[in-house]
């Protein structure tokens, strides 16, 4: 069985924990839904949600990282059910993120990891 450390070491971009609310909209649908962000990197976000969203689905996110509001367009990389719950954990990758916002996010991740 793969340990959490092994999984972390396979990541291309370091993630940091960030427990904040976020909103998402499935592209092409009018409604926004609420979820909880679990972690973030310069390449994507992990979050917990109460509904299954299939991989490759396109979403628009809305989340606030410190004082900055980010609205990236993402694709669902994976979605798995949480044991003993009606919730899912999703990993999404950024498809579109403003370069200024990406630099801000990179600085935030570095600061949280103690690199700044």
Biopython code that builds the backbone (N, CA, C, O; Angstrom):
import numpy as np
from Bio.PDB.StructureBuilder import StructureBuilder

atoms = [
    (1, "UNK", "N", (0.840, -1.180, 0.000)),
    (1, "UNK", "CA", (0.000, 0.000, 0.000)),
    (1, "UNK", "C", (0.888, 1.247, 0.000)),
    (1, "UNK", "O", (1.893, 1.294, 0.709)),
    (2, "UNK", "N", (0.526, 2.234, -0.777)),
    (2, "UNK", "CA", (1.314, 3.455, -0.921)),
    (2, "UNK", "C", (1.077, 4.372, 0.279)),
    (2, "UNK", "O", (-0.068, 4.637, 0.646)),
    (3, "UNK", "N", (2.159, 4.853, 0.886)),
    (3, "UNK", "CA", (2.017, 5.753, 2.028)),
    (3, "UNK", "C", (1.746, 7.170, 1.546)),
    (3, "UNK", "O", (1.952, 7.499, 0.378)),
    (4, "UNK", "N", (1.280, 7.999, 2.473)),
    (4, "UNK", "CA", (1.023, 9.403, 2.143)),
    (4, "UNK", "C", (2.313, 10.078, 1.695)),
    (4, "UNK", "O", (2.298, 10.872, 0.754)),
    (5, "UNK", "N", (3.424, 9.776, 2.349)),
    (5, "UNK", "CA", (4.704, 10.369, 1.980)),
    (5, "UNK", "C", (5.073, 10.006, 0.547)),
    (5, "UNK", "O", (5.519, 10.865, -0.213)),
    (6, "UNK", "N", (4.889, 8.723, 0.167)),
    (6, "UNK", "CA", (5.183, 8.311, -1.205)),
    (6, "UNK", "C", (4.330, 9.097, -2.189)),
    (6, "UNK", "O", (4.819, 9.547, -3.225)),
    (7, "UNK", "N", (3.058, 9.260, -1.862)),
    (7, "UNK", "CA", (2.148, 10.005, -2.738)),
    (7, "UNK", "C", (2.623, 11.450, -2.874)),
    (7, "UNK", "O", (2.636, 11.997, -3.976)),
    (8, "UNK", "N", (3.013, 12.070, -1.758)),
    (8, "UNK", "CA", (3.485, 13.453, -1.784)),
    (8, "UNK", "C", (4.742, 13.578, -2.638)),
    (8, "UNK", "O", (4.896, 14.555, -3.370)),
    (9, "UNK", "N", (5.638, 12.602, -2.551)),
    (9, "UNK", "CA", (6.890, 12.674, -3.289)),
    (9, "UNK", "C", (6.684, 12.553, -4.793)),
    (9, "UNK", "O", (7.560, 12.953, -5.560)),
    (10, "UNK", "N", (5.551, 12.014, -5.236)),
    (10, "UNK", "CA", (5.275, 11.874, -6.659)),
    (10, "UNK", "C", (4.660, 13.128, -7.256)),
    (10, "UNK", "O", (4.525, 13.221, -8.476)),
    (11, "UNK", "N", (4.291, 14.080, -6.441)),
    (11, "UNK", "CA", (3.670, 15.299, -6.947)),
    (11, "UNK", "C", (4.695, 16.132, -7.699)),
    (11, "UNK", "O", (5.849, 16.248, -7.286)),
    (12, "UNK", "N", (4.254, 16.710, -8.812)),
    (12, "UNK", "CA", (5.131, 17.583, -9.588)),
    (12, "UNK", "C", (5.291, 18.931, -8.913)),
    (12, "UNK", "O", (6.341, 19.564, -9.024)),
    (13, "UNK", "N", (4.255, 19.374, -8.215)),
    (13, "UNK", "CA", (4.269, 20.674, -7.559)),
    (13, "UNK", "C", (3.875, 20.493, -6.098)),
    (13, "UNK", "O", (2.881, 19.828, -5.807)),
    (14, "UNK", "N", (4.639, 21.075, -5.175)),
    (14, "UNK", "CA", (4.299, 20.909, -3.762)),
    (14, "UNK", "C", (2.949, 21.544, -3.433)),
    (14, "UNK", "O", (2.612, 22.622, -3.922)),
    (15, "UNK", "N", (2.195, 20.850, -2.597)),
    (15, "UNK", "CA", (0.905, 21.351, -2.130)),
    (15, "UNK", "C", (1.021, 21.727, -0.668)),
    (15, "UNK", "O", (1.841, 21.179, 0.069)),
    (16, "UNK", "N", (0.198, 22.658, -0.266)),
    (16, "UNK", "CA", (0.101, 23.027, 1.141)),
    (16, "UNK", "C", (-1.364, 22.923, 1.554)),
    (16, "UNK", "O", (-2.272, 23.122, 0.746)),
    (17, "UNK", "N", (-1.569, 22.610, 2.818)),
    (17, "UNK", "CA", (-2.937, 22.554, 3.327)),
    (17, "UNK", "C", (-3.536, 23.948, 3.320)),
    (17, "UNK", "O", (-2.879, 24.930, 3.663)),
    (18, "UNK", "N", (-4.782, 24.009, 2.927)),
    (18, "UNK", "CA", (-5.514, 25.276, 2.919)),
    (18, "UNK", "C", (-6.986, 24.931, 3.065)),
    (18, "UNK", "O", (-7.633, 24.528, 2.099)),
    (19, "UNK", "N", (-7.514, 25.087, 4.267)),
    (19, "UNK", "CA", (-8.896, 24.721, 4.560)),
    (19, "UNK", "C", (-9.764, 25.970, 4.515)),
    (19, "UNK", "O", (-9.924, 26.682, 5.507)),
    (20, "UNK", "N", (-10.318, 26.211, 3.335)),
    (20, "UNK", "CA", (-11.178, 27.376, 3.122)),
    (20, "UNK", "C", (-12.372, 26.968, 2.263)),
    (20, "UNK", "O", (-12.296, 25.984, 1.527)),
    (21, "UNK", "N", (-13.465, 27.710, 2.352)),
    (21, "UNK", "CA", (-14.581, 27.415, 1.454)),
    (21, "UNK", "C", (-14.236, 27.828, 0.025)),
    (21, "UNK", "O", (-13.465, 28.760, -0.201)),
    (22, "UNK", "N", (-14.815, 27.126, -0.913)),
    (22, "UNK", "CA", (-14.701, 27.533, -2.312)),
    (22, "UNK", "C", (-16.042, 27.290, -2.980)),
    (22, "UNK", "O", (-16.877, 26.526, -2.496)),
    (23, "UNK", "N", (-16.218, 27.952, -4.084)),
    (23, "UNK", "CA", (-17.407, 27.745, -4.908)),
    (23, "UNK", "C", (-16.941, 27.242, -6.258)),
    (23, "UNK", "O", (-15.867, 27.608, -6.736)),
    (24, "UNK", "N", (-17.761, 26.397, -6.868)),
    (24, "UNK", "CA", (-17.424, 25.917, -8.205)),
    (24, "UNK", "C", (-18.678, 25.881, -9.067)),
    (24, "UNK", "O", (-19.803, 25.759, -8.584)),
    (25, "UNK", "N", (-18.430, 25.991, -10.349)),
    (25, "UNK", "CA", (-19.506, 25.911, -11.341)),
    (25, "UNK", "C", (-19.044, 24.937, -12.416)),
    (25, "UNK", "O", (-17.961, 25.088, -12.981)),
    (26, "UNK", "N", (-19.870, 23.944, -12.692)),
    (26, "UNK", "CA", (-19.573, 23.044, -13.796)),
    (26, "UNK", "C", (-19.821, 23.832, -15.073)),
    (26, "UNK", "O", (-20.897, 24.401, -15.258)),
    (27, "UNK", "N", (-18.829, 23.864, -15.949)),
    (27, "UNK", "CA", (-18.933, 24.662, -17.175)),
    (27, "UNK", "C", (-20.184, 24.276, -17.958)),
    (27, "UNK", "O", (-20.467, 23.096, -18.169)),
    (28, "UNK", "N", (-20.927, 25.300, -18.383)),
    (28, "UNK", "CA", (-22.148, 25.070, -19.136)),
    (28, "UNK", "C", (-23.395, 24.987, -18.281)),
    (28, "UNK", "O", (-24.504, 24.884, -18.806)),
    (29, "UNK", "N", (-23.225, 25.029, -16.950)),
    (29, "UNK", "CA", (-24.376, 25.005, -16.049)),
    (29, "UNK", "C", (-24.464, 26.343, -15.322)),
    (29, "UNK", "O", (-23.436, 26.969, -15.065)),
    (30, "UNK", "N", (-25.663, 26.787, -14.990)),
    (30, "UNK", "CA", (-25.797, 28.123, -14.396)),
    (30, "UNK", "C", (-25.515, 28.200, -12.900)),
    (30, "UNK", "O", (-25.198, 29.277, -12.394)),
    (31, "UNK", "N", (-25.622, 27.086, -12.183)),
    (31, "UNK", "CA", (-25.541, 27.150, -10.723)),
    (31, "UNK", "C", (-24.127, 26.952, -10.196)),
    (31, "UNK", "O", (-23.310, 26.248, -10.789)),
    (32, "UNK", "N", (-23.864, 27.600, -9.058)),
    (32, "UNK", "CA", (-22.621, 27.414, -8.324)),
    (32, "UNK", "C", (-22.899, 26.506, -7.137)),
    (32, "UNK", "O", (-23.998, 26.519, -6.584)),
    (33, "UNK", "N", (-21.907, 25.720, -6.747)),
    (33, "UNK", "CA", (-22.011, 24.827, -5.593)),
    (33, "UNK", "C", (-20.885, 25.147, -4.633)),
    (33, "UNK", "O", (-19.864, 25.711, -5.026)),
    (34, "UNK", "N", (-21.071, 24.788, -3.382)),
    (34, "UNK", "CA", (-20.074, 25.042, -2.346)),
    (34, "UNK", "C", (-19.296, 23.771, -2.034)),
    (34, "UNK", "O", (-19.830, 22.664, -2.107)),
    (35, "UNK", "N", (-18.030, 23.952, -1.688)),
    (35, "UNK", "CA", (-17.158, 22.845, -1.316)),
    (35, "UNK", "C", (-16.108, 23.381, -0.342)),
    (35, "UNK", "O", (-16.072, 24.576, -0.047)),
    (36, "UNK", "N", (-15.263, 22.490, 0.147)),
    (36, "UNK", "CA", (-14.196, 22.873, 1.070)),
    (36, "UNK", "C", (-12.851, 22.528, 0.450)),
    (36, "UNK", "O", (-12.574, 21.369, 0.138)),
    (37, "UNK", "N", (-12.021, 23.547, 0.277)),
    (37, "UNK", "CA", (-10.655, 23.359, -0.213)),
    (37, "UNK", "C", (-9.858, 22.635, 0.869)),
    (37, "UNK", "O", (-9.975, 22.960, 2.051)),
    (38, "UNK", "N", (-9.058, 21.664, 0.471)),
    (38, "UNK", "CA", (-8.210, 20.920, 1.401)),
    (38, "UNK", "C", (-6.734, 21.282, 1.239)),
    (38, "UNK", "O", (-6.000, 21.412, 2.218)),
    (39, "UNK", "N", (-6.314, 21.444, -0.026)),
    (39, "UNK", "CA", (-4.918, 21.792, -0.285)),
    (39, "UNK", "C", (-4.823, 22.476, -1.644)),
    (39, "UNK", "O", (-5.740, 22.425, -2.463)),
    (40, "UNK", "N", (-3.660, 23.126, -1.851)),
    (40, "UNK", "CA", (-3.486, 23.917, -3.073)),
    (40, "UNK", "C", (-2.024, 23.901, -3.491)),
    (40, "UNK", "O", (-1.129, 23.795, -2.651)),
    (41, "UNK", "N", (-1.788, 24.007, -4.790)),
    (41, "UNK", "CA", (-0.443, 24.156, -5.347)),
    (41, "UNK", "C", (-0.547, 25.143, -6.497)),
    (41, "UNK", "O", (-1.629, 25.658, -6.778)),
    (42, "UNK", "N", (0.570, 25.412, -7.166)),
    (42, "UNK", "CA", (0.516, 26.311, -8.320)),
    (42, "UNK", "C", (-0.112, 25.619, -9.519)),
    (42, "UNK", "O", (-0.357, 26.254, -10.545)),
    (43, "UNK", "N", (-0.374, 24.320, -9.400)),
    (43, "UNK", "CA", (-0.937, 23.577, -10.516)),
    (43, "UNK", "C", (-2.363, 23.090, -10.281)),
    (43, "UNK", "O", (-3.018, 22.643, -11.221)),
    (44, "UNK", "N", (-2.859, 23.169, -9.039)),
    (44, "UNK", "CA", (-4.199, 22.659, -8.807)),
    (44, "UNK", "C", (-4.642, 22.752, -7.370)),
    (44, "UNK", "O", (-3.958, 23.314, -6.514)),
    (45, "UNK", "N", (-5.822, 22.177, -7.128)),
    (45, "UNK", "CA", (-6.481, 22.243, -5.829)),
    (45, "UNK", "C", (-7.068, 20.867, -5.522)),
    (45, "UNK", "O", (-7.525, 20.161, -6.421)),
    (46, "UNK", "N", (-7.049, 20.498, -4.250)),
    (46, "UNK", "CA", (-7.782, 19.334, -3.778)),
    (46, "UNK", "C", (-8.939, 19.835, -2.942)),
    (46, "UNK", "O", (-8.755, 20.711, -2.097)),
    (47, "UNK", "N", (-10.131, 19.295, -3.159)),
    (47, "UNK", "CA", (-11.260, 19.728, -2.343)),
    (47, "UNK", "C", (-12.247, 18.607, -2.091)),
    (47, "UNK", "O", (-12.274, 17.603, -2.803)),
    (48, "UNK", "N", (-13.058, 18.801, -1.057)),
    (48, "UNK", "CA", (-14.086, 17.858, -0.662)),
    (48, "UNK", "C", (-15.433, 18.412, -1.081)),
    (48, "UNK", "O", (-15.715, 19.601, -0.933)),
    (49, "UNK", "N", (-16.264, 17.513, -1.611)),
    (49, "UNK", "CA", (-17.518, 17.920, -2.212)),
    (49, "UNK", "C", (-18.585, 16.876, -1.893)),
    (49, "UNK", "O", (-18.260, 15.729, -1.588)),
    (50, "UNK", "N", (-19.853, 17.268, -1.963)),
    (50, "UNK", "CA", (-20.920, 16.319, -1.661)),
    (50, "UNK", "C", (-21.516, 15.648, -2.895)),
    (50, "UNK", "O", (-22.558, 14.998, -2.806)),
    (51, "UNK", "N", (-20.868, 15.801, -4.036)),
    (51, "UNK", "CA", (-21.361, 15.118, -5.238)),
    (51, "UNK", "C", (-20.195, 14.657, -6.104)),
    (51, "UNK", "O", (-19.116, 15.250, -6.097)),
    (52, "UNK", "N", (-20.439, 13.589, -6.845)),
    (52, "UNK", "CA", (-19.431, 13.062, -7.759)),
    (52, "UNK", "C", (-19.363, 13.954, -8.998)),
    (52, "UNK", "O", (-20.390, 14.311, -9.575)),
    (53, "UNK", "N", (-18.160, 14.303, -9.393)),
    (53, "UNK", "CA", (-17.929, 15.029, -10.640)),
    (53, "UNK", "C", (-16.933, 14.190, -11.431)),
    (53, "UNK", "O", (-15.825, 13.947, -10.953)),
    (54, "UNK", "N", (-17.298, 13.747, -12.619)),
    (54, "UNK", "CA", (-16.416, 12.841, -13.356)),
    (54, "UNK", "C", (-15.094, 13.493, -13.771)),
    (54, "UNK", "O", (-15.043, 14.695, -14.032)),
    (55, "UNK", "N", (-14.026, 12.689, -13.830)),
    (55, "UNK", "CA", (-12.759, 13.197, -14.355)),
    (55, "UNK", "C", (-12.945, 13.792, -15.747)),
    (55, "UNK", "O", (-13.805, 13.364, -16.517)),
    (56, "UNK", "N", (-12.124, 14.777, -16.044)),
    (56, "UNK", "CA", (-12.100, 15.547, -17.281)),
    (56, "UNK", "C", (-13.206, 16.602, -17.359)),
    (56, "UNK", "O", (-13.266, 17.355, -18.331)),
    (57, "UNK", "N", (-14.084, 16.670, -16.350)),
    (57, "UNK", "CA", (-15.086, 17.741, -16.310)),
    (57, "UNK", "C", (-14.370, 19.072, -16.146)),
    (57, "UNK", "O", (-13.351, 19.153, -15.460)),
    (58, "UNK", "N", (-14.897, 20.107, -16.769)),
    (58, "UNK", "CA", (-14.337, 21.463, -16.663)),
    (58, "UNK", "C", (-15.167, 22.260, -15.651)),
    (58, "UNK", "O", (-16.397, 22.236, -15.682)),
    (59, "UNK", "N", (-14.470, 22.964, -14.757)),
    (59, "UNK", "CA", (-15.118, 23.757, -13.718)),
    (59, "UNK", "C", (-14.522, 25.152, -13.680)),
    (59, "UNK", "O", (-13.380, 25.365, -14.088)),
    (60, "UNK", "N", (-15.299, 26.089, -13.190)),
    (60, "UNK", "CA", (-14.780, 27.396, -12.797)),
    (60, "UNK", "C", (-14.804, 27.428, -11.276)),
    (60, "UNK", "O", (-15.834, 27.145, -10.665)),
    (61, "UNK", "N", (-13.675, 27.771, -10.661)),
    (61, "UNK", "CA", (-13.604, 27.871, -9.205)),
    (61, "UNK", "C", (-13.632, 29.328, -8.775)),
    (61, "UNK", "O", (-13.256, 30.219, -9.536)),
    (62, "UNK", "N", (-14.075, 29.558, -7.567)),
    (62, "UNK", "CA", (-13.947, 30.852, -6.905)),
    (62, "UNK", "C", (-13.440, 30.569, -5.499)),
    (62, "UNK", "O", (-14.116, 29.906, -4.713)),
    (63, "UNK", "N", (-12.231, 31.078, -5.175)),
    (63, "UNK", "CA", (-11.689, 30.915, -3.839)),
    (63, "UNK", "C", (-10.836, 32.103, -3.478)),
    (63, "UNK", "O", (-10.262, 32.765, -4.342)),
    (64, "UNK", "N", (-10.760, 32.366, -2.181)),
    (64, "UNK", "CA", (-9.957, 33.479, -1.681)),
    (64, "UNK", "C", (-8.742, 32.925, -0.962)),
    (64, "UNK", "O", (-8.859, 32.170, 0.003)),
    (65, "UNK", "N", (-7.570, 33.317, -1.453)),
    (65, "UNK", "CA", (-6.309, 32.945, -0.819)),
    (65, "UNK", "C", (-5.751, 34.216, -0.208)),
    (65, "UNK", "O", (-5.298, 35.122, -0.908)),
    (66, "UNK", "N", (-5.795, 34.258, 1.117)),
    (66, "UNK", "CA", (-5.476, 35.477, 1.866)),
    (66, "UNK", "C", (-6.364, 36.603, 1.358)),
    (66, "UNK", "O", (-7.584, 36.524, 1.503)),
    (67, "UNK", "N", (-5.801, 37.635, 0.774)),
    (67, "UNK", "CA", (-6.602, 38.787, 0.358)),
    (67, "UNK", "C", (-6.936, 38.781, -1.128)),
    (67, "UNK", "O", (-7.513, 39.746, -1.631)),
    (68, "UNK", "N", (-6.591, 37.734, -1.828)),
    (68, "UNK", "CA", (-6.807, 37.705, -3.272)),
    (68, "UNK", "C", (-7.871, 36.682, -3.647)),
    (68, "UNK", "O", (-7.855, 35.543, -3.180)),
    (69, "UNK", "N", (-8.790, 37.113, -4.495)),
    (69, "UNK", "CA", (-9.820, 36.227, -5.018)),
    (69, "UNK", "C", (-9.313, 35.625, -6.329)),
    (69, "UNK", "O", (-8.898, 36.352, -7.232)),
    (70, "UNK", "N", (-9.348, 34.298, -6.426)),
    (70, "UNK", "CA", (-8.894, 33.593, -7.619)),
    (70, "UNK", "C", (-10.088, 32.927, -8.289)),
    (70, "UNK", "O", (-10.989, 32.425, -7.617)),
    (71, "UNK", "N", (-10.087, 32.928, -9.617)),
    (71, "UNK", "CA", (-11.179, 32.310, -10.386)),
    (71, "UNK", "C", (-10.622, 31.478, -11.540)),
    (71, "UNK", "O", (-10.875, 31.790, -12.704)),
    (72, "UNK", "N", (-9.866, 30.422, -11.229)),
    (72, "UNK", "CA", (-9.289, 29.621, -12.312)),
    (72, "UNK", "C", (-10.315, 28.707, -12.980)),
    (72, "UNK", "O", (-11.327, 28.341, -12.381)),
    (73, "UNK", "N", (-10.036, 28.355, -14.211)),
    (73, "UNK", "CA", (-10.762, 27.304, -14.896)),
    (73, "UNK", "C", (-9.917, 26.047, -14.730)),
    (73, "UNK", "O", (-8.708, 26.063, -14.964)),
    (74, "UNK", "N", (-10.569, 24.955, -14.323)),
    (74, "UNK", "CA", (-9.848, 23.730, -13.987)),
    (74, "UNK", "C", (-10.477, 22.537, -14.687)),
    (74, "UNK", "O", (-11.594, 22.608, -15.200)),
    (75, "UNK", "N", (-9.729, 21.436, -14.693)),
    (75, "UNK", "CA", (-10.263, 20.152, -15.135)),
    (75, "UNK", "C", (-10.106, 19.160, -13.988)),
    (75, "UNK", "O", (-9.098, 19.172, -13.281)),
    (76, "UNK", "N", (-11.099, 18.307, -13.808)),
    (76, "UNK", "CA", (-11.058, 17.301, -12.750)),
    (76, "UNK", "C", (-10.081, 16.205, -13.165)),
    (76, "UNK", "O", (-10.269, 15.551, -14.191)),
    (77, "UNK", "N", (-9.035, 16.011, -12.361)),
    (77, "UNK", "CA", (-8.045, 14.967, -12.634)),
    (77, "UNK", "C", (-8.511, 13.634, -12.061)),
    (77, "UNK", "O", (-8.325, 12.589, -12.685)),
    (78, "UNK", "N", (-9.116, 13.665, -10.876)),
    (78, "UNK", "CA", (-9.612, 12.452, -10.237)),
    (78, "UNK", "C", (-10.684, 12.808, -9.223)),
    (78, "UNK", "O", (-10.749, 13.936, -8.733)),
    (79, "UNK", "N", (-11.524, 11.828, -8.917)),
    (79, "UNK", "CA", (-12.598, 11.995, -7.938)),
    (79, "UNK", "C", (-12.790, 10.657, -7.251)),
    (79, "UNK", "O", (-13.017, 9.644, -7.913)),
    (80, "UNK", "N", (-12.699, 10.644, -5.921)),
    (80, "UNK", "CA", (-12.864, 9.373, -5.215)),
    (80, "UNK", "C", (-13.763, 9.563, -3.995)),
    (80, "UNK", "O", (-13.707, 10.597, -3.329)),
    (81, "UNK", "N", (-14.586, 8.564, -3.711)),
    (81, "UNK", "CA", (-15.484, 8.668, -2.556)),
    (81, "UNK", "C", (-14.693, 8.602, -1.253)),
    (81, "UNK", "O", (-13.700, 7.882, -1.151)),
    (82, "UNK", "N", (-15.144, 9.359, -0.266)),
    (82, "UNK", "CA", (-14.547, 9.285, 1.062)),
    (82, "UNK", "C", (-15.231, 8.150, 1.813)),
    (82, "UNK", "O", (-16.457, 8.043, 1.787)),
    (83, "UNK", "N", (-14.455, 7.305, 2.480)),
    (83, "UNK", "CA", (-15.058, 6.174, 3.191)),
    (83, "UNK", "C", (-16.058, 6.633, 4.257)),
    (83, "UNK", "O", (-15.859, 7.657, 4.911)),
    (84, "UNK", "N", (-17.122, 5.867, 4.416)),
    (84, "UNK", "CA", (-18.129, 6.092, 5.451)),
    (84, "UNK", "C", (-18.744, 7.473, 5.392)),
    (84, "UNK", "O", (-19.019, 8.082, 6.425)),
    (85, "UNK", "N", (-18.962, 7.975, 4.172)),
    (85, "UNK", "CA", (-19.479, 9.323, 3.993)),
    (85, "UNK", "C", (-20.185, 9.414, 2.654)),
    (85, "UNK", "O", (-20.043, 8.532, 1.807)),
    (86, "UNK", "N", (-20.935, 10.465, 2.468)),
    (86, "UNK", "CA", (-21.564, 10.741, 1.177)),
    (86, "UNK", "C", (-20.790, 11.820, 0.430)),
    (86, "UNK", "O", (-21.354, 12.510, -0.419)),
    (87, "UNK", "N", (-19.518, 11.969, 0.735)),
    (87, "UNK", "CA", (-18.694, 13.019, 0.136)),
    (87, "UNK", "C", (-17.619, 12.408, -0.762)),
    (87, "UNK", "O", (-17.318, 11.216, -0.703)),
    (88, "UNK", "N", (-17.055, 13.285, -1.598)),
    (88, "UNK", "CA", (-15.997, 12.908, -2.526)),
    (88, "UNK", "C", (-14.816, 13.846, -2.351)),
    (88, "UNK", "O", (-14.981, 15.022, -2.028)),
    (89, "UNK", "N", (-13.631, 13.315, -2.567)),
    (89, "UNK", "CA", (-12.427, 14.145, -2.604)),
    (89, "UNK", "C", (-12.019, 14.229, -4.069)),
    (89, "UNK", "O", (-11.906, 13.214, -4.755)),
    (90, "UNK", "N", (-11.800, 15.458, -4.537)),
    (90, "UNK", "CA", (-11.438, 15.680, -5.935)),
    (90, "UNK", "C", (-10.084, 16.362, -6.029)),
    (90, "UNK", "O", (-9.705, 17.151, -5.163)),
    (91, "UNK", "N", (-9.371, 16.047, -7.083)),
    (91, "UNK", "CA", (-8.159, 16.757, -7.435)),
    (91, "UNK", "C", (-8.389, 17.414, -8.781)),
    (91, "UNK", "O", (-8.780, 16.755, -9.745)),
    (92, "UNK", "N", (-8.145, 18.717, -8.846)),
    (92, "UNK", "CA", (-8.340, 19.435, -10.108)),
    (92, "UNK", "C", (-7.039, 20.120, -10.502)),
    (92, "UNK", "O", (-6.244, 20.515, -9.649)),
    (93, "UNK", "N", (-6.837, 20.253, -11.801)),
    (93, "UNK", "CA", (-5.654, 20.921, -12.345)),
    (93, "UNK", "C", (-6.083, 22.206, -13.029)),
    (93, "UNK", "O", (-7.117, 22.256, -13.695)),
    (94, "UNK", "N", (-5.279, 23.242, -12.858)),
    (94, "UNK", "CA", (-5.577, 24.519, -13.494)),
    (94, "UNK", "C", (-5.402, 24.402, -15.010)),
    (94, "UNK", "O", (-4.380, 23.912, -15.490)),
    (95, "UNK", "N", (-6.401, 24.853, -15.747)),
    (95, "UNK", "CA", (-6.296, 24.985, -17.199)),
    (95, "UNK", "C", (-5.999, 26.431, -17.555)),
    (95, "UNK", "O", (-5.176, 26.715, -18.425)),
    (96, "UNK", "N", (-6.683, 27.346, -16.868)),
    (96, "UNK", "CA", (-6.491, 28.778, -17.095)),
    (96, "UNK", "C", (-6.377, 29.466, -15.752)),
    (96, "UNK", "O", (-7.282, 29.401, -14.920)),
    (97, "UNK", "N", (-5.240, 30.131, -15.552)),
    (97, "UNK", "CA", (-4.999, 30.924, -14.355)),
    (97, "UNK", "C", (-4.127, 32.090, -14.772)),
    (97, "UNK", "O", (-3.042, 31.904, -15.325)),
    (98, "UNK", "N", (-4.604, 33.283, -14.505)),
    (98, "UNK", "CA", (-3.884, 34.504, -14.836)),
    (98, "UNK", "C", (-2.438, 34.395, -14.340)),
    (98, "UNK", "O", (-2.227, 33.968, -13.205)),
    (99, "UNK", "N", (-1.436, 34.763, -15.147)),
    (99, "UNK", "CA", (-0.029, 34.664, -14.723)),
    (99, "UNK", "C", (0.270, 35.426, -13.428)),
    (99, "UNK", "O", (1.094, 34.980, -12.631)),
    (100, "UNK", "N", (-0.378, 36.552, -13.212)),
    (100, "UNK", "CA", (-0.174, 37.304, -11.968)),
    (100, "UNK", "C", (-0.707, 36.488, -10.789)),
    (100, "UNK", "O", (-0.069, 36.420, -9.739)),
    (101, "UNK", "N", (-1.882, 35.866, -10.965)),
    (101, "UNK", "CA", (-2.451, 35.033, -9.910)),
    (101, "UNK", "C", (-1.585, 33.797, -9.664)),
    (101, "UNK", "O", (-1.443, 33.357, -8.523)),
    (102, "UNK", "N", (-1.009, 33.242, -10.722)),
    (102, "UNK", "CA", (-0.144, 32.069, -10.565)),
    (102, "UNK", "C", (1.113, 32.415, -9.761)),
    (102, "UNK", "O", (1.540, 31.638, -8.907)),
    (103, "UNK", "N", (1.700, 33.580, -10.034)),
    (103, "UNK", "CA", (2.863, 34.026, -9.255)),
    (103, "UNK", "C", (2.474, 34.243, -7.796)),
    (103, "UNK", "O", (3.211, 33.853, -6.890)),
    (104, "UNK", "N", (1.323, 34.860, -7.568)),
    (104, "UNK", "CA", (0.818, 35.086, -6.212)),
    (104, "UNK", "C", (0.658, 33.744, -5.494)),
    (104, "UNK", "O", (1.070, 33.595, -4.344)),
    (105, "UNK", "N", (0.065, 32.786, -6.173)),
    (105, "UNK", "CA", (-0.149, 31.472, -5.593)),
    (105, "UNK", "C", (1.188, 30.777, -5.312)),
    (105, "UNK", "O", (1.347, 30.134, -4.274)),
    (106, "UNK", "N", (2.141, 30.905, -6.228)),
    (106, "UNK", "CA", (3.465, 30.340, -6.005)),
    (106, "UNK", "C", (4.137, 30.947, -4.789)),
    (106, "UNK", "O", (4.747, 30.229, -3.997)),
    (107, "UNK", "N", (4.034, 32.260, -4.629)),
    (107, "UNK", "CA", (4.592, 32.930, -3.445)),
    (107, "UNK", "C", (3.899, 32.449, -2.175)),
    (107, "UNK", "O", (4.551, 32.240, -1.153)),
    (108, "UNK", "N", (2.570, 32.272, -2.236)),
    (108, "UNK", "CA", (1.815, 31.801, -1.082)),
    (108, "UNK", "C", (2.287, 30.401, -0.678)),
    (108, "UNK", "O", (2.538, 30.148, 0.500)),
    (109, "UNK", "N", (2.408, 29.494, -1.652)),
    (109, "UNK", "CA", (2.840, 28.123, -1.363)),
    (109, "UNK", "C", (4.248, 28.138, -0.771)),
    (109, "UNK", "O", (4.513, 27.457, 0.219)),
    (110, "UNK", "N", (5.150, 28.911, -1.373)),
    (110, "UNK", "CA", (6.521, 28.999, -0.854)),
    (110, "UNK", "C", (6.534, 29.544, 0.572)),
    (110, "UNK", "O", (7.286, 29.061, 1.418)),
    (111, "UNK", "N", (5.700, 30.552, 0.836)),
    (111, "UNK", "CA", (5.640, 31.138, 2.181)),
    (111, "UNK", "C", (5.149, 30.094, 3.189)),
    (111, "UNK", "O", (5.696, 29.980, 4.286)),
    (112, "UNK", "N", (4.123, 29.339, 2.817)),
    (112, "UNK", "CA", (3.578, 28.322, 3.722)),
    (112, "UNK", "C", (4.570, 27.184, 3.968)),
    (112, "UNK", "O", (4.561, 26.562, 5.030)),
    (113, "UNK", "N", (5.404, 26.926, 3.000)),
    (113, "UNK", "CA", (6.415, 25.857, 3.141)),
    (113, "UNK", "C", (7.693, 26.371, 3.790)),
    (113, "UNK", "O", (8.642, 25.610, 3.978)),
    (114, "UNK", "N", (7.726, 27.666, 4.136)),
    (114, "UNK", "CA", (8.893, 28.238, 4.786)),
    (114, "UNK", "C", (10.025, 28.551, 3.852)),
    (114, "UNK", "O", (11.171, 28.664, 4.288)),
    (115, "UNK", "N", (9.735, 28.696, 2.559)),
    (115, "UNK", "CA", (10.787, 28.953, 1.560)),
    (115, "UNK", "C", (11.028, 30.441, 1.348)),
    (115, "UNK", "O", (11.995, 30.824, 0.690)),
    (116, "UNK", "N", (10.156, 31.288, 1.901)),
    (116, "UNK", "CA", (10.341, 32.741, 1.740)),
    (116, "UNK", "C", (10.683, 33.324, 3.094)),
    (116, "UNK", "O", (10.885, 34.533, 3.213)),
]
sb = StructureBuilder()
sb.init_structure("model")
sb.init_model(0)
sb.init_chain("A")
sb.init_seg("    ")
for serial, (resi, resn, name, xyz) in enumerate(atoms, 1):
    if name == "N":
        sb.init_residue(resn, " ", resi, " ")
    sb.init_atom(name, np.array(xyz, "f"), 0.0, 1.0, " ", f" {name:<3s}", serial, name[0])
structure = sb.get_structure()
